[in-house]
Every structure is written in structure tokens, then in C-alpha cells.
Amino acid sequence: MIDLTLDVQRASRCTSLPSDEKIRTWITNALSGQREEAELAVRIVDEEESQQLNFQYRGKDKPTNVLSFQTDFPAELNLPMLGDLVICAPVVEKEARQQNKTIEAHWAHMLVHGTLHLLGYDHIEESDAEIMEKLETGLLIHLGFADPYTPLDEAG
């Protein structure tokens, strides 16, 4: 069992947000086999805050589904703090509709995806993307969701 300290902040007007229990389950699943102890914060926001942060930290002037802010403590300190996830609820809902997924499935995907970023995974290089996507797919299938990378025309 993973010792997870989780701070969920809800700063969104959206009403179809996942429960803290679901958020904890999805993050714990992503941490399984990676960490025994972890601390992180999840902040759920609307487009304005997401766009501001995406511009400030990534130079992209638009809202995005998830931003991951990894802590940069020296590894030798061995502290459990992973970082922060900022998830834009309206973008997640819009993408779920566009991708013909349930909102819950896309929330699970974004939380798993963001947690993997906090663990050091990325998808900048194609080989790294393949590793991360394979891991995400396995984690989400384990949670009872479909492969998030299956094209719409193959999704059934």
C-alpha cells in the first residue's frame, strides 16, 4: 500500500468533478511499483487559470488539460514530495466529448498521465512517448478503462 498525502484543491465552476476518493485511487494506481510514499497536490481549475499558467511556464497562450510541476529537491534528500498537478476541468470535459470517452475515463487518464510526469516520464522523444503510453494504457486498463490511445474508429 502506498502512503499518499494528497491535497485536492477545487477552483473550478464545473460540477462534474471526480471525488477525492477517485482521484486518490487513480494517482495511487499510477504510483504503484514506483513509490512507497508520496505527497502531491491536485488543483482543479477553469480555463483562465490554466491558460495563465500554461503561458507563464510553457509559453503557450491557451488552456491545457494537465500541467505537471515536479519538485526539484535533490534526490539524496529522499523526500516524498512529488509536485503539483493543475488540471483544467472544462478542457478535460471538452476532450472527453471530442474523443468519445466518458468524462470519468478522461479524468483518470489525465491524473495518471500527470502523475507519471511527476515521476519523471515524458513524451518529448518518440521512444519515451512509447514507454509512457504503454505504461498509461496498462494502468488505465487495470483500473477498468479502455486504452486511451485507441483511435475513435477502433473504439467500438
C-alpha positions as CSV (number, residue, x, y, z in Angstrom):
1,M,0.0,0.0,0.0
2,I,1.3,3.4,-0.9
3,D,1.3,6.1,1.8
4,L,-0.1,9.0,-0.2
5,T,-0.6,12.5,1.2
6,L,-2.9,14.3,-1.3
7,D,-4.2,17.8,-1.3
8,V,-7.1,18.4,-3.7
9,Q,-8.0,22.0,-4.4
10,R,-11.2,22.7,-6.4
11,A,-11.0,26.1,-8.1
12,S,-13.4,25.3,-10.9
13,R,-17.1,26.1,-11.6
14,C,-17.6,22.7,-13.3
15,T,-19.9,20.4,-11.4
16,S,-18.9,17.0,-12.8
17,L,-15.6,16.7,-10.9
18,P,-14.3,13.4,-9.7
19,S,-14.4,12.7,-5.9
20,D,-11.3,12.9,-3.8
21,E,-11.6,9.1,-3.4
22,K,-11.4,8.5,-7.2
23,I,-8.6,11.0,-7.6
24,R,-6.7,9.1,-4.8
25,T,-7.4,5.7,-6.4
26,W,-6.1,6.8,-9.9
27,I,-3.0,8.5,-8.5
28,T,-2.2,5.6,-6.2
29,N,-2.5,3.2,-9.2
30,A,0.0,5.4,-11.2
31,L,2.4,5.3,-8.2
32,S,2.2,1.6,-7.7
33,G,5.6,0.0,-8.0
34,Q,7.2,3.4,-8.3
35,R,7.0,4.9,-4.8
36,E,6.1,3.7,-1.4
37,E,5.4,7.2,-0.1
38,A,4.3,10.3,-2.0
39,E,2.9,13.8,-1.4
40,L,1.3,15.8,-4.1
41,A,-1.4,18.4,-4.8
42,V,-4.0,18.4,-7.4
43,R,-5.6,21.8,-8.3
44,I,-8.7,21.7,-10.5
45,V,-9.1,24.9,-12.4
46,D,-11.0,26.7,-15.2
47,E,-9.6,27.9,-18.5
48,E,-8.4,31.3,-17.3
49,E,-6.0,29.9,-14.6
50,S,-4.9,27.1,-16.9
51,Q,-4.1,29.5,-19.7
52,Q,-2.2,31.8,-17.4
53,L,-0.1,29.0,-16.0
54,N,0.5,27.4,-19.4
55,F,1.7,30.7,-20.8
56,Q,3.8,31.5,-17.8
57,Y,5.6,28.2,-17.6
58,R,5.4,26.8,-21.1
59,G,5.0,29.9,-23.3
60,K,1.7,28.6,-24.8
61,D,-1.2,31.1,-24.6
62,K,-4.1,28.6,-24.3
63,P,-5.6,26.4,-21.6
64,T,-4.4,22.8,-21.5
65,N,-5.7,19.6,-19.9
66,V,-3.0,19.0,-17.3
67,L,0.2,20.8,-16.2
68,S,2.7,18.9,-14.0
69,F,5.0,20.8,-11.7
70,Q,7.7,18.4,-10.5
71,T,9.5,19.3,-7.3
72,D,13.2,19.8,-7.7
73,F,14.6,18.7,-4.4
74,P,18.0,16.9,-4.5
75,A,17.4,13.2,-4.9
76,E,19.7,12.4,-1.9
77,L,17.2,14.1,0.4
78,N,14.7,11.3,-0.4
79,L,11.7,13.4,0.3
80,P,8.2,12.1,-0.6
81,M,7.0,15.4,-2.3
82,L,6.4,14.8,-6.0
83,G,4.9,18.1,-7.0
84,D,1.7,19.6,-8.2
85,L,-0.8,18.8,-10.9
86,V,-3.1,21.5,-12.3
87,I,-6.0,20.1,-14.3
88,C,-8.4,22.2,-16.3
89,A,-11.9,20.8,-15.8
90,P,-13.5,22.4,-18.9
91,V,-10.7,21.2,-21.2
92,V,-10.9,17.6,-19.8
93,E,-14.7,17.6,-20.3
94,K,-14.3,19.0,-23.9
95,E,-11.6,16.5,-24.8
96,A,-13.7,13.6,-23.4
97,R,-16.6,14.6,-25.7
98,Q,-14.3,15.0,-28.7
99,Q,-12.6,11.6,-28.1
100,N,-15.9,9.9,-27.4
101,K,-14.8,8.9,-23.9
102,T,-16.6,9.1,-20.6
103,I,-15.6,12.1,-18.5
104,E,-14.5,9.8,-15.8
105,A,-12.2,7.8,-18.2
106,H,-10.6,11.0,-19.3
107,W,-10.2,12.3,-15.8
108,A,-8.5,9.0,-14.8
109,H,-6.2,9.3,-17.9
110,M,-5.2,12.9,-17.1
111,L,-4.4,12.1,-13.4
112,V,-2.4,9.0,-14.4
113,H,-0.7,11.0,-17.2
114,G,0.2,13.9,-14.9
115,T,1.4,11.6,-12.1
116,L,3.7,9.8,-14.5
117,H,5.2,13.2,-15.5
118,L,5.8,13.9,-11.8
119,L,7.6,10.6,-11.6
120,G,9.9,11.7,-14.5
121,Y,8.3,10.2,-17.5
122,D,7.8,12.3,-20.6
123,H,6.7,12.1,-24.2
124,I,9.0,14.5,-26.0
125,E,11.0,11.9,-27.8
126,E,9.1,9.2,-29.7
127,S,10.8,6.3,-27.8
128,D,10.0,7.9,-24.4
129,A,6.4,8.5,-25.6
130,E,6.0,4.8,-26.5
131,I,7.2,3.9,-23.0
132,M,4.9,6.4,-21.3
133,E,1.9,5.5,-23.4
134,K,2.3,1.8,-22.8
135,L,2.6,2.4,-19.1
136,E,-0.5,4.6,-19.1
137,T,-2.5,2.1,-21.1
138,G,-1.7,-0.7,-18.7
139,L,-2.5,1.4,-15.7
140,L,-5.9,2.5,-17.1
141,I,-6.8,-1.0,-18.3
142,H,-6.0,-2.2,-14.7
143,L,-8.4,0.5,-13.5
144,G,-11.2,-0.8,-15.8
145,F,-10.9,1.8,-18.5
146,A,-10.2,1.4,-22.3
147,D,-6.9,2.1,-23.9
148,P,-6.8,5.9,-24.0
149,Y,-4.8,5.9,-27.3
150,T,-7.2,3.7,-29.3
151,P,-8.3,5.7,-32.3
152,L,-12.0,6.7,-32.3
153,D,-12.9,4.5,-35.2
154,E,-11.5,1.4,-33.4
155,A,-13.0,2.2,-30.0
156,G,-16.1,0.2,-30.7
